Amino acid sequence: MDVILITMKKKIFISLVLAIFFGIIFGVCTLYYSLELWRYEGSDVIFEIKQGERFGVINSRLKNAGLIHSTRSFHRYAVMNNILTKFKSGKYLIKNGSNMTSIMKTLVYGKPMLQKVTIPEGKNLFEIGKILEEKMITTYSKFTQKAKERTFVHSLGIPADRAEGYLYPDTYHFAINTPPEKVINTMVQVFRNKTKALDFTSHRLSKHEIITLASIVEKETGAAWERQKIAGVFFNRLKKKMRLQTDPTIIYGMYEQYNGNIKREHKRIMTPYNTYRINGLPAGPISNPGLEAIRAVLAPEDHGYLYFVSKNDGTHIFSKTYKNHIKGVDKFQKNHLNRRGKSWRDLKKNNRPNHLGN
């Protein structure tokens, strides 16, 4: 009887060992098949991992999209390689024929696809922050806060308390959730590259003052051919110690509270940028000018004009006397017939809406 029991126990033990052995073999084979042999057979697709998204959610979404064979195998492989928390946010290209191993490596070690973003000339840091947030490159609050962080701005070699004026308008490619300091540093480096051939030393204004005035010129006209003439107006006013009295500086000084309409009382608000209240140039740039606006300030047109007023189509009428300027205001601003149906967008070479000049 004892021999029979021992024999039965041996058989059970062997059966258990064999069951465990074949179970392991089956598990290994299943895992190997899921990771290496199985292939994604769909079209190339872009898969996005959102900021802060946990592995379980990523795993489930991959399976629902048909990009992986098994959530269990995918999880086991991630645990085995200690990469459960290593998935990076961003957009990734998953190609036809990819296996689960290559997909995991793409999502953990690969570089996210870059977002294309174009920053038009004359946009200020607040407008740029909104553009970047729409592209999910960084958030508006993080970008604007960093662009106004004095210590960081000074570390970039900018002699100001904010990066305004040095965020060069161009087309960029950034990954989703790029740190704002990286975005700003890249834009400033492009500014340096674009302006390195310009001679700022032969001018009576400092480089920073040139960029400041160029930022006003950029905001004041939608017509490229007017830039040098408008720059000349501002230089004439500075020579005569007249205030610049330009509306874009009012807007910038209260930009985060600005609702889109300048009122008479806004001209009386004291800010370091309001050139209706302060003499000379504002505290710093009010936008980010392009190369042509900077060149216009470096080589302004020589004339006797002291005033200009918008003709409501992106161009201006220029005057040498205040009397003639008032005539221009009456004709183009107070006469509603001359305002009707006109748009700066009609200009072939226009870049942005025009603000009223003097």
C-alpha positions as CSV (number, residue, x, y, z in Angstrom):
1,M,0.0,0.0,0.0
2,D,2.8,2.4,0.9
3,V,4.6,1.6,-2.4
4,I,1.4,2.5,-4.3
5,L,1.0,5.8,-2.4
6,I,4.7,6.7,-3.0
7,T,4.3,5.8,-6.7
8,M,1.1,7.9,-7.0
9,K,2.8,10.9,-5.2
10,K,5.8,10.6,-7.6
11,K,3.4,10.6,-10.6
12,I,1.5,13.6,-9.2
13,F,4.8,15.5,-8.5
14,I,6.2,14.7,-12.0
15,S,2.9,15.8,-13.5
16,L,3.0,19.0,-11.6
17,V,6.6,19.6,-12.6
18,L,5.8,18.8,-16.2
19,A,2.7,21.0,-16.1
20,I,4.8,23.9,-14.7
21,F,7.5,23.3,-17.2
22,F,5.2,23.2,-20.2
23,G,3.3,26.2,-18.7
24,I,6.5,28.1,-18.6
25,I,7.4,27.0,-22.1
26,F,4.0,28.0,-23.3
27,G,4.2,31.4,-21.6
28,V,7.7,32.0,-23.0
29,C,6.5,31.1,-26.5
30,T,3.4,33.2,-26.2
31,L,5.4,36.1,-24.9
32,Y,8.0,35.7,-27.7
33,Y,5.2,35.5,-30.3
34,S,3.5,38.6,-29.0
35,L,6.7,40.6,-28.7
36,E,8.7,39.4,-31.8
37,L,6.7,37.4,-34.3
38,W,3.4,39.2,-34.2
39,R,3.4,42.3,-36.5
40,Y,1.2,45.3,-36.8
41,E,-0.4,45.0,-40.3
42,G,-2.3,48.3,-40.5
43,S,-1.3,51.5,-42.2
44,D,1.4,53.8,-40.7
45,V,-0.2,55.7,-37.9
46,I,0.6,58.4,-35.4
47,F,0.2,57.5,-31.8
48,E,0.1,60.2,-29.2
49,I,1.0,59.8,-25.5
50,K,-0.4,62.7,-23.5
51,Q,1.3,64.5,-20.7
52,G,1.0,62.6,-17.4
53,E,-0.7,59.6,-19.0
54,R,-0.2,56.3,-17.1
55,F,1.0,53.0,-18.5
56,G,-2.3,51.3,-18.0
57,V,-4.1,53.8,-20.2
58,I,-1.3,53.8,-22.8
59,N,-1.4,50.0,-22.9
60,S,-5.2,49.9,-23.3
61,R,-5.2,52.5,-26.0
62,L,-2.5,50.7,-28.0
63,K,-4.6,47.5,-27.9
64,N,-7.8,49.3,-28.8
65,A,-6.0,50.8,-31.8
66,G,-4.7,47.3,-32.9
67,L,-1.1,48.3,-32.4
68,I,-0.2,45.6,-30.0
69,H,-1.1,41.9,-29.8
70,S,-1.5,41.5,-26.0
71,T,-1.8,44.0,-23.2
72,R,-0.6,41.3,-20.8
73,S,2.6,40.6,-22.8
74,F,3.2,44.3,-23.3
75,H,2.9,44.9,-19.5
76,R,5.2,41.9,-18.7
77,Y,7.9,43.2,-21.0
78,A,7.7,46.7,-19.6
79,V,8.0,45.3,-16.0
80,M,10.9,43.0,-17.0
81,N,12.8,46.0,-18.5
82,N,11.8,48.4,-15.7
83,I,10.3,50.9,-18.1
84,L,6.7,51.2,-16.8
85,T,7.2,54.9,-16.0
86,K,9.6,55.7,-18.9
87,F,7.1,56.4,-21.6
88,K,7.5,60.0,-23.0
89,S,4.7,62.2,-24.0
90,G,4.5,63.2,-27.7
91,K,3.5,62.0,-31.1
92,Y,5.2,58.9,-32.5
93,L,5.0,57.2,-35.9
94,I,4.1,53.5,-35.7
95,K,4.9,51.9,-39.0
96,N,3.4,48.9,-40.8
97,G,5.2,45.7,-39.9
98,S,6.3,46.9,-36.4
99,N,6.4,44.3,-33.6
100,M,5.6,45.0,-30.0
101,T,9.3,45.3,-29.0
102,S,10.0,47.9,-31.6
103,I,6.8,49.8,-30.7
104,M,7.8,49.9,-27.1
105,K,11.3,51.1,-27.9
106,T,9.8,53.8,-30.1
107,L,7.6,55.0,-27.3
108,V,10.3,54.9,-24.6
109,Y,13.6,55.7,-26.4
110,G,12.4,57.3,-29.7
111,K,12.2,61.0,-30.4
112,P,8.7,62.4,-30.5
113,M,7.5,63.8,-33.9
114,L,8.0,67.6,-34.1
115,Q,5.2,70.1,-34.4
116,K,5.6,72.7,-37.1
117,V,4.7,76.2,-35.8
118,T,5.0,79.6,-37.6
119,I,5.5,82.8,-35.6
120,P,4.5,85.8,-37.8
121,E,6.4,89.0,-37.6
122,G,5.2,91.5,-35.1
123,K,3.7,89.0,-32.6
124,N,4.4,89.8,-28.9
125,L,5.3,87.2,-26.3
126,F,1.7,86.8,-25.1
127,E,0.5,86.1,-28.7
128,I,3.4,83.7,-29.2
129,G,2.4,81.9,-26.0
130,K,-1.1,81.3,-27.3
131,I,0.2,80.0,-30.6
132,L,2.6,77.6,-28.9
133,E,-0.2,76.4,-26.6
134,E,-2.5,75.7,-29.5
135,K,0.2,73.5,-31.0
136,M,0.7,71.8,-27.6
137,I,4.4,72.7,-27.6
138,T,4.2,74.4,-24.2
139,T,1.5,76.2,-22.2
140,Y,0.7,79.9,-22.4
141,S,1.4,80.4,-18.7
142,K,4.7,78.6,-18.6
143,F,6.0,80.3,-21.7
144,T,5.0,83.9,-20.7
145,Q,6.3,83.4,-17.2
146,K,9.6,82.2,-18.4
147,A,9.9,84.9,-21.1
148,K,9.4,87.5,-18.3
149,E,11.8,85.8,-15.8
150,R,14.6,88.4,-15.4
151,T,17.3,86.0,-14.3
152,F,16.7,83.6,-17.2
153,V,16.4,86.4,-19.8
154,H,19.7,87.9,-18.6
155,S,21.4,84.5,-18.9
156,L,20.6,84.6,-22.6
157,G,22.5,87.9,-22.9
158,I,19.4,90.0,-23.3
159,P,19.8,93.4,-21.6
160,A,16.2,93.6,-20.5
161,D,13.7,92.0,-18.0
162,R,11.8,90.0,-20.7
163,A,12.7,88.3,-23.9
164,E,10.4,90.5,-26.0
165,G,12.0,91.6,-29.2
166,Y,14.4,88.7,-29.4
167,L,11.9,85.9,-30.1
168,Y,12.6,85.8,-33.8
169,P,9.5,85.4,-36.1
170,D,10.1,82.2,-38.1
171,T,8.9,78.7,-38.7
172,Y,10.1,76.2,-36.1
173,H,9.8,72.5,-35.3
174,F,9.3,71.6,-31.6
175,A,8.2,68.4,-29.9
176,I,5.0,68.5,-27.9
177,N,5.6,69.6,-24.3
178,T,9.0,71.2,-25.0
179,P,10.2,73.1,-21.9
180,P,9.6,76.8,-22.4
181,E,13.2,77.7,-21.7
182,K,14.3,75.5,-24.6
183,V,11.7,77.2,-26.9
184,I,12.9,80.7,-25.9
185,N,16.5,79.8,-26.2
186,T,16.0,78.4,-29.7
187,M,14.2,81.5,-30.8
188,V,16.8,83.8,-29.4
189,Q,19.6,81.8,-31.1
190,V,17.7,82.2,-34.4
191,F,17.5,86.0,-33.7
192,R,21.3,86.1,-33.3
193,N,21.9,84.1,-36.5
194,K,19.5,86.2,-38.5
195,T,20.9,89.6,-37.3
196,K,24.6,88.7,-37.1
197,A,25.4,90.4,-40.4
198,L,23.8,93.7,-39.4
199,D,26.0,96.5,-38.1
200,F,24.5,97.9,-34.9
201,T,27.6,99.8,-33.9
202,S,27.4,102.6,-36.5
203,H,24.1,103.8,-35.0
204,R,23.5,106.4,-32.3
205,L,21.0,104.1,-30.7
206,S,22.1,101.0,-28.7
207,K,21.3,97.6,-30.2
208,H,18.5,97.1,-27.7
209,E,17.0,100.5,-28.6
210,I,17.1,99.7,-32.2
211,I,15.2,96.5,-31.6
212,T,12.8,98.4,-29.4
213,L,12.1,100.9,-32.2
214,A,11.9,98.2,-34.8
215,S,9.3,96.4,-32.8
216,I,7.1,99.6,-33.0
217,V,7.7,100.0,-36.7
218,E,6.7,96.3,-37.2
219,K,3.4,96.9,-35.4
220,E,2.7,100.2,-37.1
221,T,2.5,99.2,-40.8
222,G,1.2,96.3,-42.8
223,A,3.0,97.7,-45.9
224,A,6.6,96.6,-46.2
225,W,7.5,99.6,-48.4
226,E,6.5,102.0,-45.6
227,R,8.8,100.7,-42.9
228,Q,11.7,103.1,-43.6
229,K,9.4,106.1,-43.9
230,I,7.7,105.3,-40.6
231,A,11.1,104.8,-39.0
232,G,12.1,108.2,-40.3
233,V,9.0,109.7,-38.7
234,F,10.0,108.3,-35.3
235,F,13.6,109.5,-35.6
236,N,12.3,113.0,-36.5
237,R,10.1,113.1,-33.4
238,L,13.0,111.9,-31.2
239,K,15.3,114.6,-32.6
240,K,12.7,117.2,-31.8
241,K,12.1,115.6,-28.3
242,M,8.5,115.0,-29.2
243,R,6.8,112.0,-27.7
244,L,6.3,109.1,-30.1
245,Q,2.6,108.8,-29.2
246,T,2.1,105.5,-30.9
247,D,-1.0,103.4,-30.1
248,P,0.7,99.9,-30.1
249,T,2.7,101.0,-27.1
250,I,-0.5,101.8,-25.2
251,I,-1.8,98.3,-26.1
252,Y,1.3,96.5,-25.0
253,G,1.5,98.3,-21.7
254,M,-1.9,96.9,-20.7
255,Y,-1.9,93.9,-23.0
256,E,-3.1,91.3,-20.6
257,Q,-6.1,93.5,-19.7
258,Y,-6.7,94.8,-23.3
259,N,-10.1,94.0,-24.8
260,G,-9.4,95.1,-28.4
261,N,-10.5,98.7,-28.3
262,I,-8.4,101.7,-27.4
263,K,-10.3,104.4,-25.6
264,R,-9.3,108.0,-24.9
265,E,-8.7,107.2,-21.2
266,H,-6.2,104.5,-22.1
267,K,-3.8,107.2,-23.4
268,R,-3.7,108.5,-19.9
269,I,-2.7,105.2,-18.2
270,M,0.9,105.4,-17.0
271,T,2.9,102.4,-18.0
272,P,6.6,102.1,-18.9
273,Y,5.5,101.5,-22.5
274,N,2.9,104.2,-23.0
275,T,4.6,106.7,-25.3
276,Y,1.7,109.1,-24.9
277,R,2.9,109.5,-21.2
278,I,6.6,109.0,-21.4
279,N,9.4,110.6,-23.4
280,G,11.6,108.8,-25.8
281,L,11.4,105.0,-26.4
282,P,9.3,102.6,-24.3
283,A,11.0,100.4,-21.6
284,G,11.7,97.7,-24.2
285,P,10.4,96.1,-27.4
286,I,6.6,95.7,-27.7
287,S,6.7,92.9,-30.3
288,N,9.2,90.7,-32.1
289,P,10.3,92.4,-35.3
290,G,11.5,90.7,-38.5
291,L,14.7,91.5,-40.3
292,E,13.2,94.1,-42.6
293,A,11.8,96.2,-39.7
294,I,15.2,96.1,-38.0
295,R,16.9,97.2,-41.3
296,A,14.4,100.0,-41.6
297,V,15.5,101.4,-38.3
298,L,19.1,101.0,-39.2
299,A,18.6,102.9,-42.4
300,P,15.5,105.2,-41.9
301,E,14.2,107.3,-44.8
302,D,15.3,110.9,-44.6
303,H,12.3,113.3,-44.8
304,G,10.5,116.0,-42.8
305,Y,7.4,114.0,-41.8
306,L,6.3,114.1,-38.2
307,Y,2.9,112.5,-38.4
308,F,1.1,109.7,-40.1
309,V,-2.4,108.3,-40.0
310,S,-3.9,105.1,-41.2
311,K,-5.8,105.0,-44.5
312,N,-7.5,101.8,-43.2
313,D,-6.0,99.6,-45.8
314,G,-2.6,99.0,-44.3
315,T,-1.0,102.2,-45.7
316,H,-0.7,105.7,-44.2
317,I,-0.9,109.3,-45.2
318,F,2.1,111.3,-43.9
319,S,2.2,114.9,-42.8
320,K,4.8,117.5,-41.9
321,T,2.5,119.7,-39.9
322,Y,-0.1,119.0,-37.2
323,K,-2.6,121.0,-39.2
324,N,-2.3,118.7,-42.2
325,H,-2.3,115.7,-39.9
326,I,-5.7,116.7,-38.5
327,K,-7.0,116.9,-42.0
328,G,-5.8,113.4,-42.6
329,V,-7.5,112.2,-39.4
330,D,-10.8,113.9,-40.4
331,K,-10.6,112.3,-43.9
332,F,-9.6,108.8,-43.0
333,Q,-10.7,108.2,-39.4
334,K,-13.7,110.4,-38.8
335,N,-15.3,109.9,-42.2
336,H,-17.0,106.6,-41.9
337,L,-17.3,106.3,-45.7
338,N,-13.5,106.1,-45.9
339,R,-13.4,103.3,-43.3
340,R,-16.1,101.2,-44.9
341,G,-15.0,98.0,-46.7
342,K,-11.3,98.6,-46.4
343,S,-8.9,96.1,-45.1
344,W,-5.1,95.8,-44.6
345,R,-5.6,92.2,-45.9
346,D,-5.9,93.7,-49.4
347,L,-2.2,94.5,-49.4
348,K,-0.2,92.0,-51.4
349,K,2.8,92.2,-49.1
350,N,1.0,92.7,-45.8
351,N,1.9,90.6,-42.7
352,R,-0.5,91.7,-40.0
353,P,-3.3,94.2,-39.1
354,N,-2.3,97.8,-38.8
355,H,-2.6,100.0,-35.7
356,L,-3.3,103.7,-36.0
357,G,-0.2,105.9,-36.2
358,N,0.0,109.6,-35.2
